[in-house]
Amino acid sequence: MPATVSATLKVVLREPPETQEQGDLIMVTLHNEPRGLPKNVTLDASPLQLQCPAKQWRTACTRAEQIRAGGLPALFIVEAHVAAQAGTLRGVVKGIQVVEGKAPEKAAPAQ
């Protein structure tokens, strides 16, 4: 009998993705493309669909706008419960943290 686990996934989004609203939920579809795998190991690219309460998503977007207004990029750190369903990885958002990214490097003045 396989071991039972409760799987969660953490995703960092550098840009807010396209969303669809369905009732009280925001739906986000991302394309998962595995990189940095060990030699001779492969994983298929697959869609990742996230569901998030609309209020939680809007709060995160408001925070991101405040960070961007200060001239810095905003990063969305999303933690979700996940499971596979019909060949798709599906997640229900547990929490979103919005943090400041690194300031863009300024080009050195020409001499």
Backbone torsions as a table, in degrees:
resi	resn	phi	psi	omega
1	MET	NA	129.4	-179.0
2	PRO	-67.5	152.7	176.6
3	ALA	-68.3	146.6	178.4
4	THR	-95.7	131.6	177.9
5	VAL	-133.6	161.0	171.9
6	SER	-113.3	107.0	-173.2
7	ALA	-90.2	136.1	172.3
8	THR	-127.4	158.8	-177.4
9	LEU	-134.5	139.1	175.8
10	LYS	-114.1	128.3	-177.5
11	VAL	-125.1	136.2	175.4
12	VAL	-108.4	121.2	179.1
13	LEU	-107.8	123.1	-180.0
14	ARG	-85.2	-22.0	177.5
15	GLU	-132.1	143.8	176.0
16	PRO	-66.2	130.5	-179.4
17	PRO	-79.5	168.6	172.9
18	GLU	-66.8	143.1	-178.3
19	THR	-129.9	160.1	172.2
20	GLN	-129.6	135.8	179.0
21	GLU	-98.7	130.9	176.4
22	GLN	-132.0	97.7	-178.1
23	GLY	66.0	-124.3	-179.1
24	ASP	-92.5	11.8	-177.9
25	LEU	-118.9	147.3	171.0
26	ILE	-104.9	131.7	179.2
27	MET	-108.9	133.8	178.7
28	VAL	-129.0	129.5	174.8
29	THR	-113.9	123.0	179.7
30	LEU	-116.1	159.5	177.0
31	HIS	-107.1	113.7	-179.6
32	ASN	-88.1	118.1	179.1
33	GLU	-122.2	99.3	-176.1
34	PRO	-59.0	133.7	178.3
35	ARG	-136.9	158.7	175.6
36	GLY	71.8	25.7	-179.4
37	LEU	-77.7	156.2	175.5
38	PRO	-60.7	155.3	179.3
39	LYS	-55.6	139.9	178.7
40	ASN	68.3	15.8	176.9
41	VAL	-117.0	132.6	178.2
42	THR	-130.2	151.1	172.0
43	LEU	-136.5	138.4	178.5
44	ASP	-71.6	144.6	170.5
45	ALA	-64.1	146.1	-178.5
46	SER	-154.3	154.6	175.7
47	PRO	-72.3	150.3	174.0
48	LEU	-125.2	116.1	-180.0
49	GLN	-107.4	125.3	179.4
50	LEU	-113.3	141.7	173.2
51	GLN	-116.1	135.1	-178.5
52	CYS	-140.0	139.5	173.8
53	PRO	-57.1	133.9	-176.0
54	ALA	-56.3	-41.8	-178.4
55	LYS	-62.5	-42.2	179.6
56	GLN	-63.7	-42.9	-179.9
57	TRP	-65.4	-44.0	-180.0
58	ARG	-63.6	-39.0	177.5
59	THR	-61.9	-43.4	178.7
60	ALA	-63.8	-41.5	179.6
61	CYS	-65.3	-38.1	177.1
62	THR	-62.8	-44.3	178.1
63	ARG	-62.2	-41.2	179.1
64	ALA	-62.6	-41.2	178.2
65	GLU	-62.2	-39.2	178.4
66	GLN	-63.4	-41.5	179.6
67	ILE	-66.0	-45.2	-179.5
68	ARG	-64.1	-33.6	178.4
69	ALA	-63.0	-25.6	177.3
70	GLY	-85.4	4.5	176.6
71	GLY	89.2	6.8	179.6
72	LEU	-111.6	152.6	173.8
73	PRO	-74.1	153.1	178.6
74	ALA	-109.7	135.3	176.4
75	LEU	-110.4	132.9	175.5
76	PHE	-97.4	118.1	174.5
77	ILE	-103.8	109.2	-173.3
78	VAL	-108.9	128.1	174.8
79	GLU	-113.3	131.2	-175.6
80	ALA	-139.9	148.1	168.3
81	HIS	-74.6	137.0	-176.5
82	VAL	-130.5	155.2	174.1
83	ALA	-159.3	155.2	176.2
84	ALA	-90.7	135.6	176.9
85	GLN	-142.6	119.7	176.4
86	ALA	53.0	45.5	176.1
87	GLY	77.2	8.6	-179.6
88	THR	-123.8	139.9	173.9
89	LEU	-84.7	122.0	-178.1
90	ARG	-116.0	142.9	-179.7
91	GLY	-136.2	147.9	173.4
92	VAL	-114.4	119.2	-174.0
93	VAL	-63.7	129.4	178.8
94	LYS	-96.1	-38.8	-179.4
95	GLY	-163.5	152.4	175.7
96	ILE	-130.4	127.9	174.2
97	GLN	-114.8	131.0	177.9
98	VAL	-111.2	123.4	-176.6
99	VAL	-128.5	161.5	176.9
100	GLU	-73.5	134.0	172.9
101	GLY	-87.4	179.7	177.8
102	LYS	-72.3	143.4	177.0
103	ALA	-64.8	141.3	178.0
104	PRO	-62.1	140.1	-179.9
105	GLU	-71.9	136.6	178.4
106	LYS	-87.0	141.6	179.2
107	ALA	-68.0	141.6	178.3
108	ALA	-68.9	141.3	179.9
109	PRO	-63.3	142.1	178.7
110	ALA	-68.9	142.3	180.0
111	GLN	-110.7	NA	NA
